[in-house]
Amino acid sequence: MKLKDKAVLITGSGSGLGREMGLLFASEGARVGINDIRPEAAHNVTTEIQQAGGIARTFVADVSSSAAVRQMFSDFLAAYGTIDVLVNNAGIARTRQSDEQVLLATTDLTDDDWHKMLATHLDATFYCTREALKTMVPKNSGRIINIGSIAGTAGLPFASHYCAAKGGIISFTKSVALEVAKHGILVNAIAPGFIETPMTALLTPESREWVIRSTPAGRLGQPRDIAAAALYLATEDSSFMVGQVVSPNGGWTTA
């Protein structure tokens, strides 16, 4: 088992990519912390892992709140004693729950749209990384995996707030990686392409068709494609990876 007894916290893991990573990491022997702002979603994934014979606990918290993150880490450390791997995965595709519209022109974005998007993605990544490093630096070991997006590397129209948040995560990853590599802590990012998740389920049929047509692989990615990349970055297999951006995207950024 590649992660036997490792303590792993995955934010936003009540569904989608986070859920898939939780299941895979637990199957590799990790003691997993399932975080989500939605209690039922988090508990369901925790139960799913436990029923499969894995070790998991639920940590419900809004990771866009620094106070909530501090409490979550306190609870996680009380439960598992340490943290070996942090996956900053929490994110949203839209900022208006009553609005099915995902793509918004920059001129249509409100202050709240902008701040909510950056808080959920970028602020949360900072808050969680800061707390994790408080434990990882003294023990001179750890892995931090930040989930970015091709939106943060290549850009997408009508999603400037999302692109800014994901681009910020990628730059943050590189900076922190250079800062803490001397402590044996490896910080890397994953920039997925379009993946079959509840987020991409918000795409209109026309947008979905355009995405598939524009992807050389001819399909949307599956959560397991990203989970496999995360597993690699979480293990000793990636011991020479520092500040890198791994991008499973079906050739999107190559075409």
Helices and strands as residue ranges (DSSP letters): E 7-10, H 16-27, E 31-36, H 39-51, E 55-60, H 66-80, E 85-88, G 106-108, H 111-118, I 119-123, H 124-139, E 142-147, G 150-152, H 160-180, G 181-183, E 185-190, G 200-202, H 205-214, H 223-234, G 236-238, E 245-246
